[in-house]
Amino acid sequence: MNDEILFLFVLLPIAAFILAVVALIRIGLQNKRIAHLERQLAILLLRSDQEKEAPPEPAKEPEGKAKPKPAAVAAAAAAREPAKKSAPAKPPQKEQFGKPSPPPAPPPPPAPSFVDRAMDNIIANWVIWLAALSLGLGGVFIVQYGIERGYLGPVARVVAALCFGTILIAVAEYVRRKNPDQAVNYFSAHVALAAGGIASLFAGVVAAHVLYGLTNALVGFASMALVSWLALAGGLIYGPVLAVIGLLGAYISPFLVASEGPSPLMYLYFLMVLMASLAVERWQRWIWLSTLSVAGALIWGVLLHWSIPNQPYLAAYFLGVILTAVSIPAFGIPPRSRENGWVTPASFARISFYYPTVLTVVTALVATVLLVLSSPDSLVFWQSSLLALLAILAAAVFLFAKAQNLDQIAAISGLGMIGVVTGVALLPGSEGAWLYGAEYDQVIRRYFPFAALSLLGLTLIFALGSLWRSTRSVRPFYWNALTALLPLLALVVLWNKWHRTDVLTNGNWLTLILLLTALLAGLAILHLRRGAEMLSSADILSCGAFFGLGFFALRILSPEEQIVGFAALAVLAFVLEARHALRLVGLVSLGYTSLAFGRIVLDPGISGGIYGEFLEGPVYIAVATSLFYGGAWWAMQVKSPARLVQFETAAVAGLGILISVLLGRAAEAGYNLPDHALLGLYVSVWLILSLVQFKRAQQTDGFTRLRRIFGWGYFTLSSLAFVLGSFMLDPVLGLAAEPVAGFFPLDSIVIAYTMPALILFACHRVKSLPAPLPRSIGLPIAGALATWTIILEIRRFWHGNDIRGHDILTPELYSYTVALLIATVTCILLALWRKDPGLRKWGLLLVGVTALKVFLWDMSDLQGLGRATSFIALGLTLAGIAWLFQRFSMEKPAKPKADA
């Protein structure tokens, strides 16, 4: 009974196979008949349309009928003429080629979606796929029956599977040739048969090696690869189903081959699989196939690198992957393309149009990142990664010149080389010495020659690329920007990694920097000579040269020397900008001006300028300030208001800091300057900075609001610092008062209070300076600061350096009165001389204050001759003031009127 059941299971697949073949033949005949009927119907419809469009022939007159005589014809025409004139005129109709214009065609119906087409194909061809499944199961059951009965040995089983697969492929090809008009789709009959045949072949070769051990590793792997490539090639005929089967089989086959370990030849195998799949993709334009093939190639490359460590194969493999992705999909060897667009996020939205470019650039990016991450695995792989990326860079610059859509690969490979050099600290043998500076330096010294030569090659390739691609590219600025920036970045990496190892002396580093700067400057000059179209390229190359000089100043010069160096670079960049209209170089000038001024403020700053060496502080600040004034003068000559504001700002601020430093050094006089004087210096500097910002806001149209915000910010900081400093550090009233330093009267009190007072006074008396506060507020504050300075100086004169906590002496009190009288007379004289009513009011106010002091204070504390002297002096002063007011009028003379 069991035999009969097994026999039925054998007969059922055979019967299904026969029925499927008969069904396929009948379906083929029906398709031919339908196609013939469609052609006949199309011919009939075409004939009927031609008959409708043909013009009607004129009717022939009978031969026996006599023609009308000319007299009768003329009479009939004369009778019809009034009728024609009386008929209303019709507007003429526009005609095209003798026919009226046809009505607009209806819009085409929307195309069915992929899901709709797939469902239609499944509904139309489900019988075919069911037949293919029955065939496959039938073959499996036959093999199973033979195995259970012992009729089929391992060899026979493998041969049966291979023969069955070959028969299915032959039937698929027969059906395809019998139905040439049938479109190839995922669910066609011959596609189903071919897919079943490929699956059967692949099962046979896998069983021969994995299950039965009939083949060695090489033969088994070769047989699997042959079937996979057969499926990939079948994709050109039978569509993407076979291509997917072949691609998956090619990438899965290495898992199924048992061997002692992976061989480096596997890299070559996966590269061949990639080439084959991309060749199919180029013919069929299947985006997903190329994406899967490239992703599989990259993943297998990383897996092989982990299995075969400390070897250089992955670098060469990724080089081959990138070149394959460039050449095979669409561009050829050497690559050519009419498109020159970048790969941007918008490119992914139109992936069907941009996919060859997107595929190539993304492949280069991913492969480069993987190389950078994997390069520290070993020294030999680190070196091979640099060489591979250098080869890609050379190809991107010179070989890809006619495919400008691939320009981004140059930047990717250049940055990849710099990333590989940066990862030298992670190489085996160096990470353990990271905590030990001397050992680490000794370890990485041997890596320097190869890194330096590689980055030198990068510099030369980009320099030649600047000349080669500038005249052949639609984006010359891009190539010159890479030439200007990437070699400088490479030099910075070299310096950062190896300068402390003493592999080169400072003189050698200086030579490298100057050579790179000279190279960039020479390229900039060549582009300037080419005309206005290369102006932007010369601009960015000049910026690169200035960046090189700035890096030299930052690394070679001392902080004090950098002040002069940055100021000189700022002025030089401005001269070049003014001469050749280089806009980016103008921004470089602004940047170096900011660096120079920042260096003045931070190091040495006011404190460093006071306590440091004289040549390291005031002299460098003075030289930089002179350079700033020279830049301002040149800006006036060439009529550049923006640069005038820039250099004038820096010059005024530098001058303020220089004056503060000189006053501090004079007042210090061998002692440490007290905190109230240092705070006064900083208050003065912040005031100067605020005035500079307000001045810039008045003289330029750009960033006016932002500059006013900065100005008020500086002014607020200055005011808060002064208020808090007066409360905490004032030598008389402060909570942490310190003794006064310096020689009388040029001491720390003058620095702390007189300088801010003079700055506020200058804001209202010098027309070219802005006034942040109204005149009614700014001048009283300045006067109050000056008055407090006089009070503190008088107290210091009588009590010495420590002026806190002492009683007021009688001579001290008398000195205050004399000072008030001097201030009163001075204010009155200035009011009369300037004919200023405001000063006159201040003078009268001082008269009243002096009188009150004498009557209310001096009279109670002074005795004898002192009291008499005070009243006599007050009386004479008041009499003199009265005489001055009577002698000189405060009214300004009226302007003479012109004669009528």
C-alpha positions in Angstrom: 0.0 0.0 0.0 2.8 2.3 0.8 4.4 1.6 -2.5 1.2 2.5 -4.3 1.0 5.7 -2.4 4.6 6.5 -3.2 3.9 5.6 -6.8 1.0 8.0 -6.8 3.2 10.7 -5.5 5.6 10.0 -8.4 2.8 9.9 -11.0 1.2 13.2 -9.8 4.2 15.4 -10.4 4.7 13.7 -13.8 1.1 14.3 -14.7 1.4 17.8 -13.5 4.4 18.3 -15.6 2.6 17.0 -18.7 -0.4 19.1 -18.0 1.7 22.2 -17.5 3.6 21.7 -20.8 0.2 21.2 -22.6 -1.2 24.3 -20.9 1.9 26.3 -21.8 1.6 25.2 -25.5 -2.1 26.0 -25.6 -1.5 29.4 -24.0 1.1 30.1 -26.5 -1.2 29.2 -29.4 -3.9 31.4 -27.9 -1.5 34.3 -27.5 -0.6 34.0 -31.2 -4.2 34.0 -32.3 -5.0 37.0 -30.1 -2.0 38.8 -31.6 -3.1 38.0 -35.1 -6.6 39.2 -34.5 -5.3 42.4 -32.9 -3.2 43.1 -36.0 -6.2 42.5 -38.3 -8.4 44.8 -36.2 -5.7 47.5 -36.4 -5.6 47.3 -40.2 -9.4 47.6 -40.5 -9.5 50.6 -38.2 -6.8 52.3 -40.1 -8.6 51.8 -43.4 -11.9 53.1 -42.0 -10.1 56.3 -40.7 -8.5 56.9 -44.1 -11.9 56.6 -45.9 -13.5 59.1 -43.5 -10.8 61.7 -44.1 -10.8 61.4 -47.9 -12.6 64.5 -49.6 -15.8 63.6 -51.6 -15.5 63.4 -55.4 -17.5 65.8 -57.5 -20.6 64.3 -59.1 -20.4 63.6 -62.9 -22.9 65.2 -65.1 -24.9 62.9 -67.5 -23.5 62.8 -71.0 -26.9 63.5 -72.7 -27.6 66.7 -70.8 -26.7 69.9 -72.7 -24.5 72.5 -71.1 -26.2 75.9 -70.3 -25.4 78.7 -72.7 -23.2 81.5 -71.6 -26.0 84.0 -71.7 -28.2 81.9 -69.4 -25.3 81.4 -67.0 -24.6 85.1 -66.8 -28.3 85.9 -66.2 -28.4 83.3 -63.4 -25.2 84.7 -61.8 -26.7 88.2 -61.9 -29.8 87.0 -60.2 -27.8 85.3 -57.4 -25.6 88.4 -56.7 -28.2 90.4 -54.7 -28.9 87.4 -52.6 -25.2 87.0 -51.7 -25.0 90.7 -50.8 -28.1 90.6 -48.6 -26.9 87.5 -46.7 -25.1 88.4 -43.4 -21.4 88.0 -43.5 -19.9 85.1 -41.5 -16.6 85.4 -39.7 -13.9 83.5 -41.5 -12.8 80.3 -39.9 -9.2 79.6 -39.3 -7.9 76.6 -41.2 -4.7 74.7 -40.9 -3.5 72.7 -43.9 -7.0 73.1 -45.4 -8.8 71.5 -42.4 -10.4 73.0 -39.2 -8.3 72.5 -36.1 -9.2 69.3 -34.2 -10.6 69.5 -30.6 -8.0 69.1 -27.9 -7.2 65.5 -27.1 -8.4 64.2 -23.7 -5.7 63.7 -21.0 -4.2 60.2 -21.0 -5.5 57.9 -18.3 -3.2 57.5 -15.3 -0.8 54.6 -15.6 -1.4 51.7 -13.2 0.8 51.5 -10.2 3.3 48.7 -9.5 1.0 47.0 -7.1 -1.9 47.0 -9.6 0.4 45.6 -12.4 1.8 42.9 -10.0 -1.8 41.8 -9.0 -2.9 41.7 -12.7 0.1 39.6 -13.5 -0.5 37.2 -10.6 -4.1 36.8 -11.6 -3.2 36.2 -15.2 -0.3 33.8 -14.6 -1.0 32.1 -11.3 -1.5 28.8 -13.1 2.0 29.1 -14.6 3.6 29.6 -11.2 1.6 26.8 -9.7 2.8 24.6 -12.5 6.4 25.6 -11.9 6.0 24.9 -8.2 4.5 21.5 -9.0 7.4 20.7 -11.2 9.9 21.7 -8.6 8.1 19.6 -5.9 7.8 16.7 -8.3 11.5 16.7 -8.9 12.2 16.8 -5.2 9.8 13.9 -4.5 11.4 11.8 -7.2 14.8 12.4 -5.7 13.4 11.6 -2.3 11.8 8.4 -3.5 15.0 7.3 -5.1 16.9 8.0 -1.9 14.5 6.1 0.3 14.5 3.1 -2.0 18.2 3.2 -2.6 17.7 3.6 -6.3 19.7 6.9 -6.5 23.2 7.3 -5.1 24.8 10.7 -4.4 26.1 11.1 -7.9 22.8 10.2 -9.4 20.9 12.6 -7.2 23.2 15.5 -8.1 23.0 14.6 -11.8 19.2 14.3 -11.6 19.0 17.8 -10.0 21.3 19.3 -12.6 19.4 17.5 -15.5 16.1 18.6 -14.1 17.3 22.3 -13.9 18.7 22.1 -17.4 15.4 20.8 -18.7 13.4 23.6 -17.0 15.7 26.2 -18.5 15.4 24.6 -22.0 11.6 24.6 -21.7 11.7 28.2 -20.6 13.8 29.2 -23.6 11.5 27.2 -25.9 8.4 29.0 -24.6 10.2 32.3 -24.9 11.1 31.7 -28.5 7.6 30.5 -29.3 6.1 33.7 -27.9 8.4 36.5 -29.0 5.6 39.1 -28.7 4.9 38.4 -25.0 6.4 41.0 -22.7 8.9 39.8 -20.0 7.6 40.5 -16.5 8.0 39.0 -13.0 5.2 36.5 -13.5 5.7 35.3 -17.1 5.7 31.6 -17.8 9.2 31.3 -19.1 10.5 33.4 -16.2 8.9 31.0 -13.7 10.5 28.0 -15.5 13.9 29.6 -15.7 13.8 30.6 -12.0 13.0 27.0 -11.1 15.8 25.7 -13.3 18.4 28.0 -11.8 17.2 27.0 -8.3 17.5 23.4 -9.2 21.0 23.9 -10.6 22.1 25.8 -7.5 20.7 23.1 -5.3 22.6 20.4 -7.2 26.0 22.1 -7.0 25.5 22.9 -3.3 24.4 19.4 -2.5 27.4 18.0 -4.4 29.8 19.9 -2.2 28.1 20.5 1.2 26.0 17.3 1.6 28.0 14.6 -0.2 31.5 16.0 -0.5 31.8 15.1 -4.2 33.8 18.2 -5.0 36.7 20.0 -3.3 36.5 23.6 -2.2 37.8 25.0 -5.4 35.5 23.0 -7.7 32.5 23.6 -5.4 33.1 27.3 -5.2 33.7 27.5 -9.0 30.5 25.6 -9.7 28.4 27.8 -7.5 29.9 30.9 -9.0 29.2 29.6 -12.5 25.5 29.1 -11.7 25.3 32.5 -10.1 26.9 34.2 -13.1 24.6 32.2 -15.3 21.6 33.6 -13.4 23.0 37.1 -13.7 23.4 36.7 -17.4 19.9 35.3 -17.6 18.7 38.5 -16.1 19.4 40.2 -19.4 16.8 37.8 -21.0 14.4 36.8 -18.3 14.3 39.9 -16.2 15.2 40.9 -12.6 14.0 37.7 -10.9 17.0 35.7 -12.3 19.4 38.6 -11.6 18.4 38.6 -7.9 18.8 34.9 -7.6 22.2 35.1 -9.2 23.3 38.0 -7.1 22.2 36.3 -3.9 23.7 33.1 -4.9 27.0 34.7 -5.7 27.2 36.4 -2.3 26.0 33.4 -0.3 28.2 30.8 -2.0 31.3 31.6 0.1 29.3 30.7 3.2 28.5 27.3 1.8 32.1 26.4 0.9 34.0 24.8 3.8 37.7 25.6 3.9 40.4 26.2 6.4 40.2 30.0 6.0 39.3 32.7 3.5 41.7 33.3 0.7 42.8 36.7 -0.6 41.4 35.6 -4.0 38.0 36.1 -2.5 38.5 39.8 -3.0 39.0 39.2 -6.7 35.9 37.0 -6.8 33.6 39.6 -5.2 35.0 42.3 -7.5 34.1 40.1 -10.5 30.6 39.6 -9.1 30.3 43.3 -8.8 31.5 43.8 -12.3 29.0 41.3 -13.6 26.0 42.7 -11.7 26.9 46.3 -12.7 27.1 45.2 -16.3 23.6 43.8 -16.1 22.5 47.0 -14.4 24.0 49.1 -17.2 22.0 47.2 -19.8 18.7 46.9 -17.8 18.8 50.1 -15.7 17.8 48.4 -12.4 18.7 50.7 -9.6 18.1 48.3 -6.8 20.4 45.7 -8.5 23.4 48.0 -8.5 22.6 49.1 -4.9 22.5 45.5 -3.7 25.6 44.6 -5.5 27.7 47.5 -4.3 26.4 47.1 -0.7 27.3 43.4 -0.8 30.7 44.1 -2.2 31.5 46.6 0.6 30.2 44.4 3.3 32.1 41.3 2.1 35.2 43.4 1.8 35.0 44.4 5.5 34.3 40.8 6.6 37.3 39.6 4.6 39.5 42.2 6.2 38.5 41.1 9.6 39.2 37.5 8.6 42.6 38.3 7.0 44.0 41.0 9.4 47.1 43.0 9.0 47.1 42.8 5.2 46.8 45.5 2.6 44.2 43.8 0.4 41.2 45.8 1.5 42.7 49.1 0.2 43.3 47.7 -3.3 39.9 46.1 -3.2 38.1 49.3 -2.4 40.1 51.1 -5.1 38.8 48.5 -7.5 35.2 48.9 -6.2 35.3 52.7 -6.7 36.8 52.5 -10.2 34.2 49.7 -11.1 31.3 51.8 -9.8 32.6 54.8 -11.8 33.3 53.1 -15.1 30.7 50.3 -15.6 27.2 51.7 -14.7 27.1 54.5 -17.2 30.3 56.4 -17.6 32.8 54.1 -19.3 36.6 54.2 -19.4 37.6 56.9 -19.2 34.3 58.1 -17.7 32.3 60.6 -19.7 29.1 62.4 -18.8 27.1 65.3 -20.2 25.7 66.0 -16.8 27.7 68.1 -14.3 25.4 68.4 -11.3 26.3 67.8 -7.7 25.0 65.0 -5.6 22.6 66.8 -3.2 19.5 65.7 -1.2 17.5 66.8 -4.3 19.3 64.2 -6.3 17.8 61.4 -4.2 14.3 62.8 -5.0 15.1 62.2 -8.7 17.1 59.1 -8.3 15.9 57.5 -11.5 17.7 60.3 -13.4 20.8 60.9 -11.2 21.3 57.3 -9.9 24.7 56.6 -11.7 26.2 59.7 -10.2 24.6 59.1 -6.8 25.8 55.5 -6.9 29.3 56.4 -7.7 29.7 59.3 -5.2 28.1 57.4 -2.3 30.2 54.3 -3.1 33.4 56.5 -2.9 32.2 58.1 0.3 31.4 54.9 2.1 34.5 53.1 0.9 36.7 56.1 2.0 35.1 56.2 5.4 35.6 52.5 5.9 39.3 52.9 4.9 39.7 55.7 7.4 38.1 53.7 10.2 40.1 50.5 9.4 43.5 52.0 8.5 44.9 51.9 12.1 44.7 48.1 12.1 48.3 47.7 11.0 51.2 49.7 9.6 51.1 48.0 6.2 47.4 48.6 5.8 47.8 52.2 6.9 50.3 52.7 4.2 48.2 50.9 1.6 45.2 53.0 2.5 47.2 56.2 1.8 48.4 54.9 -1.5 44.9 53.7 -2.6 43.3 57.1 -1.7 46.2 58.9 -3.4 45.4 56.8 -6.6 41.7 57.7 -6.3 42.6 61.4 -5.9 44.8 61.3 -9.0 42.1 59.6 -11.0 39.4 62.1 -9.8 41.6 65.0 -10.9 42.9 63.8 -14.2 41.0 60.7 -15.4 37.5 62.0 -14.5 38.0 65.4 -16.3 35.2 64.6 -18.8 32.7 63.5 -16.1 32.3 66.6 -14.0 29.4 65.1 -12.1 32.1 63.1 -10.2 34.1 66.1 -9.0 33.1 65.4 -5.4 35.2 62.3 -5.3 38.3 64.5 -5.3 37.3 66.2 -2.0 36.2 62.8 -0.5 39.6 61.1 -1.3 41.6 64.2 -0.2 39.8 64.4 3.2 40.1 60.6 3.5 43.9 60.9 3.2 44.0 63.5 5.9 41.8 61.3 8.1 44.1 58.3 7.6 47.1 60.4 8.6 45.2 61.7 11.7 44.5 58.1 12.8 48.2 57.3 13.2 47.9 57.7 17.0 45.7 54.6 17.0 48.2 52.3 15.2 49.2 49.1 17.1 52.2 49.9 19.3 51.3 53.6 19.7 48.2 53.4 21.8 50.1 51.7 24.7 52.6 54.5 24.7 50.0 57.3 24.7 50.5 57.9 28.4 54.3 58.2 28.0 55.2 61.2 25.9 58.8 60.2 25.1 57.8 56.6 24.1 54.9 57.7 22.0 57.1 60.3 20.2 59.6 57.6 19.5 56.9 55.2 18.2 55.3 57.5 15.7 58.6 58.9 14.4 58.9 56.1 11.9 55.5 56.9 10.4 56.4 60.4 9.5 58.3 59.9 6.2 55.4 58.0 4.6 52.8 60.4 5.9 54.8 63.4 4.7 55.4 62.0 1.2 51.7 61.1 0.9 50.5 64.5 1.8 53.2 66.0 -0.4 51.7 64.0 -3.3 48.2 65.4 -2.3 49.6 68.9 -2.5 51.2 68.4 -5.9 48.1 66.7 -7.4 45.8 69.5 -6.2 48.3 72.1 -7.5 48.4 70.5 -10.9 44.6 70.1 -10.7 44.3 73.8 -10.2 46.0 74.4 -13.5 44.4 71.4 -15.3 40.8 71.7 -14.2 40.4 75.4 -13.9 40.1 75.9 -17.6 38.2 72.7 -18.2 35.6 72.7 -15.5 32.4 74.5 -14.9 33.4 75.0 -11.3 37.0 76.3 -11.2 36.4 77.9 -7.8 35.8 74.5 -6.3 39.1 73.1 -7.6 41.0 76.1 -6.4 39.3 76.0 -3.0 40.4 72.4 -2.6 43.9 73.4 -3.7 44.0 76.3 -1.2 42.5 74.5 1.9 43.3 70.7 1.8 47.1 71.1 1.6 47.0 73.6 4.5 44.8 71.2 6.5 47.3 68.4 5.7 50.2 70.6 7.0 48.3 71.4 10.2 47.8 67.6 10.8 51.5 66.9 10.2 52.5 69.7 12.6 50.1 68.5 15.2 51.2 64.9 15.1 55.0 65.2 14.7 56.3 68.7 15.7 56.9 67.6 19.3 58.9 64.5 18.2 61.7 66.6 16.8 61.5 64.9 13.5 62.0 68.3 11.9 63.5 71.5 13.3 61.6 74.8 13.5 63.6 76.0 10.5 62.5 73.0 8.4 58.9 73.5 9.5 59.2 77.1 8.5 60.6 76.1 5.1 57.6 73.8 4.5 55.2 76.5 5.4 56.8 79.1 3.2 57.1 76.7 0.3 53.4 75.9 0.5 52.6 79.6 0.8 54.8 80.4 -2.2 53.1 77.7 -4.2 49.6 79.1 -3.5 50.7 82.6 -4.1 52.2 81.6 -7.5 49.0 79.9 -8.5 47.0 83.0 -7.5 49.2 85.2 -9.7 48.8 82.8 -12.7 45.0 83.0 -12.3 45.1 86.8 -12.0 46.9 87.0 -15.3 44.2 84.9 -17.0 41.6 87.6 -16.6 38.5 88.5 -14.7 36.9 85.1 -15.2 39.5 83.6 -12.9 39.3 86.3 -10.2 37.4 84.1 -7.7 40.0 81.4 -8.1 42.8 83.8 -7.5 40.8 85.1 -4.5 40.6 81.7 -2.7 44.2 80.8 -3.5 45.3 84.1 -2.1 43.3 83.3 1.0 45.2 80.0 1.2 48.5 81.8 1.1 47.5 84.1 3.9 46.2 81.2 5.9 49.6 79.6 5.5 51.4 82.7 6.8 48.9 82.9 9.7 49.7 79.3 10.6 53.4 80.2 10.6 52.8 83.2 12.8 50.6 81.1 15.2 53.1 78.3 15.6 56.6 79.9 15.2 56.2 83.4 16.7 55.8 84.2 20.4 52.5 85.6 21.6 53.9 89.2 21.7 55.4 88.8 18.2 52.1 87.5 16.9 50.5 90.9 17.6 52.8 92.5 15.0 52.5 89.5 12.6 48.7 89.4 12.5 48.6 93.2 12.2 51.0 93.2 9.2 49.0 90.4 7.5 45.8 92.3 8.0 47.3 95.4 6.3 48.9 93.3 3.5 45.6 91.5 2.8 43.8 94.8 2.6 46.4 96.2 0.1 45.9 93.1 -2.1 42.1 93.5 -1.8 42.2 97.1 -2.8 44.4 96.5 -5.8 42.7 93.5 -7.3 39.1 93.6 -5.8 39.5 90.3 -3.9 36.5 90.0 -1.7 37.5 87.0 0.3 40.9 88.4 1.0 39.1 91.4 2.5 37.5 89.0 5.0 40.9 87.6 5.7 42.1 91.2 6.5 39.2 91.6 8.9 40.0 88.2 10.5 43.6 89.0 11.1 42.7 92.4 12.5 40.5 90.7 15.0 43.2 88.2 15.9 45.8 91.0 16.4 43.5 93.0 18.6 42.4 89.9 20.5 46.0 89.1 21.1 46.6 92.6 22.4 43.7 92.3 24.9 44.4 88.7 26.1 48.2 88.3 25.9 50.0 90.5 27.0 46.9 92.6 27.9 47.0 95.5 30.2 48.4 93.4 33.2 51.0 91.7 31.1 52.0 95.0 29.4 52.5 96.6 32.8 54.5 93.8 34.6 56.2 92.2 31.6 59.3 93.2 29.7 59.1 96.6 28.1 59.9 95.2 24.6 57.4 92.4 25.0 54.5 94.7 25.9 54.3 98.4 25.0 56.6 98.2 22.0 54.7 95.4 20.2 51.4 97.1 21.0 52.8 100.4 19.7 54.0 98.8 16.4 50.7 97.0 15.9 48.8 100.3 16.5 51.0 102.1 14.0 50.2 99.4 11.4 46.5 99.8 12.1 46.8 103.6 11.6 48.7 102.9 8.3 45.8 100.6 7.2 43.3 103.3 8.1 45.3 105.9 6.1 45.4 103.6 3.0 41.7 103.0 3.4 41.1 106.7 3.2 43.3 106.9 0.1 41.4 104.2 -1.8 38.0 105.3 -0.4 37.2 102.0 1.4 34.8 103.0 4.3 34.5 99.4 5.6 38.2 99.0 6.0 38.6 102.5 7.3 36.2 101.7 10.1 38.0 98.3 10.7 41.5 99.7 11.0 40.4 102.9 12.8 38.6 100.8 15.3 41.6 98.6 16.0 44.0 101.6 16.1 41.9 103.6 18.6 41.5 100.6 20.8 45.2 99.7 20.6 46.1 103.3 21.4 43.8 103.2 24.4 45.4 100.0 25.7 48.9 101.4 25.0 48.2 104.6 27.0 46.8 102.4 29.8 49.9 100.2 29.9 52.2 103.2 29.8 50.3 104.9 32.7 50.3 101.7 34.6 54.1 101.2 34.2 54.7 104.8 35.2 52.4 104.5 38.3 53.7 101.1 39.3 57.2 102.5 40.1 58.6 99.3 41.5 55.4 98.2 43.3 52.5 96.0 42.3 49.8 98.1 40.8 46.7 98.0 43.1 43.5 96.5 42.0 41.6 99.8 41.7 44.1 101.0 39.1 43.9 97.8 37.1 40.1 98.0 37.2 40.3 101.6 36.0 42.4 100.5 33.1 39.9 97.9 32.1 37.0 100.3 32.5 38.8 102.7 30.1 39.4 99.9 27.6 35.8 98.9 27.7 34.7 102.5 27.2 37.0 102.8 24.2 35.6 99.6 22.7 32.1 100.9 23.1 33.0 104.2 21.4 34.6 102.3 18.6 31.4 100.3 18.0 29.3 103.4 18.1 31.7 105.0 15.6 31.4 102.0 13.3 27.7 102.1 13.5 27.8 105.7 12.3 30.2 105.2 9.4 28.9 102.0 7.8 25.6 100.7 6.6 26.1 97.1 7.4 25.4 95.5 10.8 24.4 98.8 12.3 22.0 97.3 14.9 24.5 94.6 15.8 27.3 97.2 16.3 25.0 99.3 18.5 24.2 96.3 20.6 27.9 95.6 21.0 28.5 99.2 21.9 25.9 99.3 24.6 27.2 95.9 25.8 30.7 97.2 26.2 29.4 100.4 27.9 27.3 98.4 30.3 30.2 96.2 31.2 32.4 99.3 31.8 29.7 100.9 34.0 29.1 97.8 36.1 32.9 97.3 36.5 33.3 100.9 37.6 30.4 100.8 40.1 31.4 97.5 41.6 35.1 98.5 41.7 34.3 101.8 43.4 32.3 99.9 46.0 34.8 97.2 46.6 38.2 98.7 45.7 38.0 102.4 46.3 41.1 103.4 48.3 38.9 105.4 50.9 35.4 103.9 50.8 36.0 100.4 49.4 35.5 97.2 51.4 38.9 95.9 50.1 40.8 99.1 49.8 44.5 99.0 49.0 47.1 101.7 49.4 47.8 104.0 46.5 50.8 103.2 44.4 53.0 105.5 42.3 54.5 109.0 42.6 52.3 111.9 43.3 50.4 113.1 41.3 50.8 110.4 38.6 49.7 107.4 40.6 47.0 104.7 40.7 44.2 107.2 41.5 44.7 109.0 38.2 44.6 105.7 36.3 41.4 104.5 38.2 39.3 107.7 37.9 40.9 110.3 35.6 41.2 108.2 32.5 37.4 107.3 32.4 36.6 110.9 33.1 38.8 112.1 30.2 37.2 109.6 27.9 33.6 110.7 28.8 34.7 114.4 28.5 36.2 113.7 25.0 32.9 112.1 23.8 31.2 115.4 24.2 34.0 117.8 23.2 35.5 116.0 20.2 33.2 116.1 17.2 34.5 112.9 15.6 33.7 110.8 18.6 30.3 109.4 19.4 28.5 110.2 22.7 26.7 107.2 24.1 25.2 109.3 26.9 23.4 112.7 26.6 25.5 115.8 27.3 23.5 116.6 30.4 24.5 113.2 31.9 27.9 112.5 30.5 29.6 115.8 31.4 28.4 115.7 35.1 29.7 112.2 35.5 33.0 113.2 34.0 33.1 116.3 36.4 32.2 114.1 39.4 35.0 111.7 38.5 37.5 114.6 38.2 36.3 116.0 41.5 36.8 112.7 43.3 40.2 112.4 41.8 41.2 115.8 43.2 39.8 114.8 46.6 41.7 111.6 46.7 45.0 113.2 45.5 44.7 115.9 48.3 44.1 113.3 50.9 47.0 111.2 49.6 49.3 114.3 49.7 48.6 114.8 53.5 48.3 111.1 54.6 50.6 109.2 52.3 49.8 106.0 50.4 47.3 104.6 52.9 44.4 107.1 52.9 41.8 105.1 54.6 40.7 105.5 58.2 42.4 108.9 59.0 40.8 112.1 60.3 40.7 115.2 58.2 43.6 117.4 59.0 43.3 121.2 59.1 45.7 121.8 56.2 43.8 119.1 54.3 40.6 121.0 54.8 42.1 124.2 53.7 43.5 122.4 50.6 39.9 121.4 49.6 38.8 125.0 49.7 41.7 126.1 47.5 40.9 123.3 45.1 37.3 124.4 44.9 38.3 128.0 44.3 40.7 127.0 41.5 37.9 124.9 39.9 35.4 127.7 40.2 37.7 130.3 38.6 38.6 127.8 35.8 35.0 127.0 35.0 34.1 130.7 35.0 37.0 131.6 32.7 36.1 128.8 30.3 32.5 129.9 30.3 33.5 133.5 29.4 36.0 132.4 26.8 33.7 129.9 25.1 30.5 132.0 25.8 28.9 128.8 27.1 25.9 129.4 29.4 26.1 125.9 30.6 29.6 126.3 32.0 28.5 129.6 33.5 25.8 127.8 35.4 28.4 125.2 36.6 30.7 128.0 37.7 28.0 129.7 39.7 27.1 126.3 41.3 30.8 125.9 42.3 30.7 129.4 43.7 27.8 128.4 45.9 29.4 125.1 47.0 32.7 126.9 47.9 30.8 129.6 49.9 28.8 126.9 51.8 32.0 125.0 52.6 33.8 128.1 53.9 30.8 129.3 56.0 29.6 125.9 57.3 32.7 123.9 57.5 35.9 125.9 57.5 34.5 128.5 60.0 34.0 125.7 62.6 37.3 124.0 62.1 39.7 126.8 61.3 41.0 129.2 63.9 43.0 132.4 63.8 44.9 133.2 60.8 43.6 130.2 58.8 40.0 131.3 59.3 40.8 134.9 58.2 42.8 133.8 55.2 39.9 131.6 54.0 37.4 134.4 54.2 39.8 136.8 52.5 40.5 134.4 49.7 36.8 133.7 49.2 35.9 137.4 49.2 38.6 138.2 46.6 37.5 135.3 44.5 33.9 136.3 44.5 34.8 139.9 43.7 36.9 138.8 40.8 34.1 136.7 39.5 31.7 139.6 39.7 34.1 141.9 37.9 34.6 139.2 35.2 30.8 138.9 34.6 30.5 142.7 34.4 33.5 143.1 32.1 32.7 140.3 29.7 29.3 139.6 28.3 28.1 136.0 27.8 26.0 136.9 24.7 27.6 135.9 21.4 27.9 138.8 18.9 25.1 138.8 16.3 26.0 138.1 12.7 25.9 141.2 10.5 23.0 141.3 8.2 23.7 141.6 4.5 22.8 144.9 2.8 19.5 144.8 1.0 
